[in-house]
Amino acid sequence: MMIVSIGEILFDQFPDYRRIGGAPFNVAAHLSSFGLKTDFITRVGNDKDGDELRSVVSSYGLDPGLVQEDAAYPTGRVEVALDPKGNARFQIIRPVAYDFLEVTPEALDRVSRADLIYVGTLIQRSARGFETVHSLLKHRNPTALVLCDINLRPDCYTEKTIRETLKKTDILKLNREELQTLSQLFSGPEQEEEMLTWLMDSFSFRMISLTADADGSRLMTSRGSYSMKPKAALSIRDTVGAGDAYASVLAAGILLNWDPEKILKNATDFAGKVCTLKGALPEAPGFYTSIKKEIHGDNDD
């Protein structure tokens, strides 16, 4: 079982500290920490930040040889502001190295052998990024699943990039705000239930994962719709990376053939646990003990 995540790695610069981020990296880091074979394809600058990120990629058991280096553009960075409730607002710097991701023989090889490929939309904000992602997806194994995690940042997507990506998607993950944006973008139904059905029918998805903050999340499949609310007793530090944590368990659960209820429970619990952190990734390996037991049973090896 092999997973490939394609996209950005960057520094999230908070008011008084910084953390490593980028949804595709966060998802890859979680999956690798779960003990699942994972590769991560990205691009950084030829600078100090790039050197640091390459080292971090390696520390998570990911192949640093898949981290491309750009001589002209700097490593990615996002300026993050938090409101009093801990919700994040982002200013995404551009252009940066990941905007110029390239198709390489190494990347093609890993994609061709993957069982599941995780892609987002931020990496496709540039023409080069869009072309590279879709060139790589053309070389995937016919049985491989594509999980698209929509990330609709202002001025970082077009109707074309979204539509072409959804055509290649098997599992779509999005939140309510993103669902509303897709409804406007594609002139779809305004009501949530009708829009979800419209998306399923229009793009023939196997599954849609919809997250809704305090209202929990739901999975829609051809067999029905399933939902779950989060635990109410969590002490939230910030919500950065919660969606990425959810996506990582979603990917693992799909490959492990978990039923929708098990995916929902474990994804909800793990995302909630990440909300108790400062940033998107834990510093202690023990953070993953409970989810690893769910994935591997009592054997964590």
HUJOJO-V987051 format. One record per residue. N is the residue number from 1. RES is the residue in three letters. PHI is phi in whole degrees, 0 to 359 (999 if undefined). BURIAL is # if it has 16 or more other C-alpha atoms within 10 Angstrom, else .. Layout:
n->N res->RES phi->PHI burial->BURIAL
n->N res->RES phi->PHI burial->BURIAL
This chain:
n->1 res->MET phi->999 burial->.
n->2 res->MET phi->226 burial->#
n->3 res->ILE phi->240 burial->#
n->4 res->VAL phi->236 burial->#
n->5 res->SER phi->250 burial->#
n->6 res->ILE phi->243 burial->#
n->7 res->GLY phi->151 burial->#
n->8 res->GLU phi->275 burial->#
n->9 res->ILE phi->232 burial->#
n->10 res->LEU phi->198 burial->#
n->11 res->PHE phi->255 burial->#
n->12 res->ASP phi->272 burial->#
n->13 res->GLN phi->264 burial->#
n->14 res->PHE phi->274 burial->#
n->15 res->PRO phi->303 burial->.
n->16 res->ASP phi->231 burial->.
n->17 res->TYR phi->195 burial->.
n->18 res->ARG phi->224 burial->#
n->19 res->ARG phi->225 burial->.
n->20 res->ILE phi->283 burial->#
n->21 res->GLY phi->212 burial->#
n->22 res->GLY phi->105 burial->#
n->23 res->ALA phi->307 burial->#
n->24 res->PRO phi->299 burial->#
n->25 res->PHE phi->291 burial->#
n->26 res->ASN phi->304 burial->#
n->27 res->VAL phi->296 burial->#
n->28 res->ALA phi->298 burial->#
n->29 res->ALA phi->297 burial->#
n->30 res->HIS phi->297 burial->#
n->31 res->LEU phi->299 burial->#
n->32 res->SER phi->295 burial->#
n->33 res->SER phi->291 burial->#
n->34 res->PHE phi->290 burial->#
n->35 res->GLY phi->94 burial->.
n->36 res->LEU phi->256 burial->#
n->37 res->LYS phi->295 burial->#
n->38 res->THR phi->223 burial->#
n->39 res->ASP phi->240 burial->#
n->40 res->PHE phi->227 burial->#
n->41 res->ILE phi->253 burial->#
n->42 res->THR phi->205 burial->#
n->43 res->ARG phi->211 burial->#
n->44 res->VAL phi->233 burial->#
n->45 res->GLY phi->276 burial->#
n->46 res->ASN phi->274 burial->#
n->47 res->ASP phi->210 burial->.
n->48 res->LYS phi->298 burial->.
n->49 res->ASP phi->299 burial->#
n->50 res->GLY phi->297 burial->#
n->51 res->ASP phi->299 burial->.
n->52 res->GLU phi->295 burial->.
n->53 res->LEU phi->290 burial->#
n->54 res->ARG phi->299 burial->#
n->55 res->SER phi->295 burial->.
n->56 res->VAL phi->294 burial->.
n->57 res->VAL phi->306 burial->#
n->58 res->SER phi->297 burial->.
n->59 res->SER phi->295 burial->.
n->60 res->TYR phi->268 burial->#
n->61 res->GLY phi->78 burial->#
n->62 res->LEU phi->264 burial->#
n->63 res->ASP phi->288 burial->.
n->64 res->PRO phi->292 burial->#
n->65 res->GLY phi->292 burial->#
n->66 res->LEU phi->267 burial->#
n->67 res->VAL phi->268 burial->#
n->68 res->GLN phi->287 burial->#
n->69 res->GLU phi->241 burial->#
n->70 res->ASP phi->251 burial->#
n->71 res->ALA phi->278 burial->.
n->72 res->ALA phi->258 burial->.
n->73 res->TYR phi->242 burial->#
n->74 res->PRO phi->282 burial->#
n->75 res->THR phi->295 burial->#
n->76 res->GLY phi->297 burial->#
n->77 res->ARG phi->210 burial->#
n->78 res->VAL phi->230 burial->#
n->79 res->GLU phi->272 burial->#
n->80 res->VAL phi->247 burial->#
n->81 res->ALA phi->243 burial->.
n->82 res->LEU phi->247 burial->.
n->83 res->ASP phi->278 burial->.
n->84 res->PRO phi->302 burial->.
n->85 res->LYS phi->269 burial->.
n->86 res->GLY phi->90 burial->.
n->87 res->ASN phi->284 burial->.
n->88 res->ALA phi->263 burial->#
n->89 res->ARG phi->234 burial->.
n->90 res->PHE phi->240 burial->.
n->91 res->GLN phi->242 burial->.
n->92 res->ILE phi->267 burial->#
n->93 res->ILE phi->286 burial->.
n->94 res->ARG phi->207 burial->#
n->95 res->PRO phi->279 burial->.
n->96 res->VAL phi->222 burial->#
n->97 res->ALA phi->302 burial->#
n->98 res->TYR phi->292 burial->#
n->99 res->ASP phi->293 burial->#
n->100 res->PHE phi->240 burial->#
n->101 res->LEU phi->306 burial->#
n->102 res->GLU phi->241 burial->#
n->103 res->VAL phi->280 burial->#
n->104 res->THR phi->236 burial->.
n->105 res->PRO phi->302 burial->.
n->106 res->GLU phi->294 burial->.
n->107 res->ALA phi->295 burial->#
n->108 res->LEU phi->300 burial->#
n->109 res->ASP phi->298 burial->.
n->110 res->ARG phi->293 burial->#
n->111 res->VAL phi->297 burial->#
n->112 res->SER phi->294 burial->#
n->113 res->ARG phi->254 burial->#
n->114 res->ALA phi->282 burial->#
n->115 res->ASP phi->268 burial->#
n->116 res->LEU phi->216 burial->#
n->117 res->ILE phi->240 burial->#
n->118 res->TYR phi->262 burial->#
n->119 res->VAL phi->224 burial->#
n->120 res->GLY phi->243 burial->#
n->121 res->THR phi->246 burial->#
n->122 res->LEU phi->297 burial->#
n->123 res->ILE phi->298 burial->#
n->124 res->GLN phi->262 burial->#
n->125 res->ARG phi->290 burial->#
n->126 res->SER phi->261 burial->#
n->127 res->ALA phi->299 burial->.
n->128 res->ARG phi->295 burial->#
n->129 res->GLY phi->298 burial->#
n->130 res->PHE phi->300 burial->#
n->131 res->GLU phi->297 burial->#
n->132 res->THR phi->294 burial->#
n->133 res->VAL phi->302 burial->#
n->134 res->HIS phi->284 burial->#
n->135 res->SER phi->295 burial->.
n->136 res->LEU phi->294 burial->#
n->137 res->LEU phi->296 burial->#
n->138 res->LYS phi->295 burial->.
n->139 res->HIS phi->262 burial->.
n->140 res->ARG phi->289 burial->#
n->141 res->ASN phi->298 burial->.
n->142 res->PRO phi->303 burial->.
n->143 res->THR phi->270 burial->.
n->144 res->ALA phi->290 burial->#
n->145 res->LEU phi->262 burial->#
n->146 res->VAL phi->248 burial->#
n->147 res->LEU phi->255 burial->#
n->148 res->CYS phi->258 burial->#
n->149 res->ASP phi->256 burial->#
n->150 res->ILE phi->298 burial->#
n->151 res->ASN phi->217 burial->#
n->152 res->LEU phi->271 burial->#
n->153 res->ARG phi->281 burial->.
n->154 res->PRO phi->306 burial->.
n->155 res->ASP phi->64 burial->.
n->156 res->CYS phi->241 burial->#
n->157 res->TYR phi->202 burial->#
n->158 res->THR phi->226 burial->.
n->159 res->GLU phi->301 burial->.
n->160 res->LYS phi->296 burial->.
n->161 res->THR phi->297 burial->#
n->162 res->ILE phi->292 burial->#
n->163 res->ARG phi->298 burial->.
n->164 res->GLU phi->295 burial->.
n->165 res->THR phi->289 burial->#
n->166 res->LEU phi->296 burial->#
n->167 res->LYS phi->297 burial->.
n->168 res->LYS phi->260 burial->#
n->169 res->THR phi->265 burial->#
n->170 res->ASP phi->257 burial->#
n->171 res->ILE phi->237 burial->#
n->172 res->LEU phi->253 burial->#
n->173 res->LYS phi->243 burial->#
n->174 res->LEU phi->200 burial->#
n->175 res->ASN phi->251 burial->#
n->176 res->ARG phi->296 burial->.
n->177 res->GLU phi->297 burial->.
n->178 res->GLU phi->291 burial->#
n->179 res->LEU phi->297 burial->#
n->180 res->GLN phi->296 burial->#
n->181 res->THR phi->296 burial->.
n->182 res->LEU phi->296 burial->#
n->183 res->SER phi->300 burial->#
n->184 res->GLN phi->289 burial->.
n->185 res->LEU phi->297 burial->.
n->186 res->PHE phi->256 burial->.
n->187 res->SER phi->54 burial->.
n->188 res->GLY phi->269 burial->#
n->189 res->PRO phi->297 burial->#
n->190 res->GLU phi->275 burial->.
n->191 res->GLN phi->285 burial->.
n->192 res->GLU phi->304 burial->.
n->193 res->GLU phi->298 burial->.
n->194 res->GLU phi->292 burial->.
n->195 res->MET phi->292 burial->#
n->196 res->LEU phi->298 burial->#
n->197 res->THR phi->296 burial->.
n->198 res->TRP phi->298 burial->.
n->199 res->LEU phi->296 burial->#
n->200 res->MET phi->302 burial->#
n->201 res->ASP phi->287 burial->.
n->202 res->SER phi->288 burial->.
n->203 res->PHE phi->244 burial->.
n->204 res->SER phi->55 burial->#
n->205 res->PHE phi->292 burial->#
n->206 res->ARG phi->280 burial->.
n->207 res->MET phi->203 burial->#
n->208 res->ILE phi->239 burial->#
n->209 res->SER phi->250 burial->#
n->210 res->LEU phi->244 burial->#
n->211 res->THR phi->255 burial->#
n->212 res->ALA phi->217 burial->.
n->213 res->ASP phi->51 burial->.
n->214 res->ALA phi->295 burial->.
n->215 res->ASP phi->278 burial->.
n->216 res->GLY phi->88 burial->.
n->217 res->SER phi->211 burial->#
n->218 res->ARG phi->214 burial->#
n->219 res->LEU phi->240 burial->#
n->220 res->MET phi->248 burial->#
n->221 res->THR phi->230 burial->#
n->222 res->SER phi->294 burial->.
n->223 res->ARG phi->268 burial->.
n->224 res->GLY phi->147 burial->.
n->225 res->SER phi->241 burial->.
n->226 res->TYR phi->230 burial->.
n->227 res->SER phi->218 burial->#
n->228 res->MET phi->203 burial->.
n->229 res->LYS phi->259 burial->#
n->230 res->PRO phi->284 burial->#
n->231 res->LYS phi->293 burial->.
n->232 res->ALA phi->270 burial->.
n->233 res->ALA phi->265 burial->.
n->234 res->LEU phi->284 burial->.
n->235 res->SER phi->261 burial->.
n->236 res->ILE phi->280 burial->#
n->237 res->ARG phi->271 burial->.
n->238 res->ASP phi->200 burial->#
n->239 res->THR phi->262 burial->#
n->240 res->VAL phi->298 burial->#
n->241 res->GLY phi->87 burial->#
n->242 res->ALA phi->297 burial->#
n->243 res->GLY phi->295 burial->#
n->244 res->ASP phi->291 burial->#
n->245 res->ALA phi->298 burial->#
n->246 res->TYR phi->299 burial->#
n->247 res->ALA phi->297 burial->#
n->248 res->SER phi->294 burial->#
n->249 res->VAL phi->289 burial->#
n->250 res->LEU phi->303 burial->#
n->251 res->ALA phi->298 burial->#
n->252 res->ALA phi->297 burial->#
n->253 res->GLY phi->297 burial->#
n->254 res->ILE phi->295 burial->#
n->255 res->LEU phi->292 burial->.
n->256 res->LEU phi->272 burial->.
n->257 res->ASN phi->60 burial->.
n->258 res->TRP phi->292 burial->.
n->259 res->ASP phi->286 burial->.
n->260 res->PRO phi->305 burial->#
n->261 res->GLU phi->296 burial->.
n->262 res->LYS phi->290 burial->.
n->263 res->ILE phi->300 burial->#
n->264 res->LEU phi->301 burial->#
n->265 res->LYS phi->298 burial->#
n->266 res->ASN phi->288 burial->#
n->267 res->ALA phi->293 burial->#
n->268 res->THR phi->296 burial->#
n->269 res->ASP phi->296 burial->#
n->270 res->PHE phi->291 burial->#
n->271 res->ALA phi->297 burial->#
n->272 res->GLY phi->296 burial->#
n->273 res->LYS phi->295 burial->#
n->274 res->VAL phi->294 burial->#
n->275 res->CYS phi->294 burial->#
n->276 res->THR phi->275 burial->#
n->277 res->LEU phi->268 burial->#
n->278 res->LYS phi->263 burial->#
n->279 res->GLY phi->106 burial->#
n->280 res->ALA phi->266 burial->#
n->281 res->LEU phi->235 burial->#
n->282 res->PRO phi->284 burial->.
n->283 res->GLU phi->265 burial->.
n->284 res->ALA phi->257 burial->.
n->285 res->PRO phi->302 burial->.
n->286 res->GLY phi->297 burial->.
n->287 res->PHE phi->304 burial->.
n->288 res->TYR phi->268 burial->.
n->289 res->THR phi->304 burial->.
n->290 res->SER phi->292 burial->.
n->291 res->ILE phi->289 burial->#
n->292 res->LYS phi->295 burial->#
n->293 res->LYS phi->294 burial->.
n->294 res->GLU phi->295 burial->.
n->295 res->ILE phi->280 burial->#
n->296 res->HIS phi->251 burial->.
n->297 res->GLY phi->79 burial->.
n->298 res->ASP phi->282 burial->.
n->299 res->ASN phi->262 burial->.
n->300 res->ASP phi->268 burial->.
n->301 res->ASP phi->283 burial->.
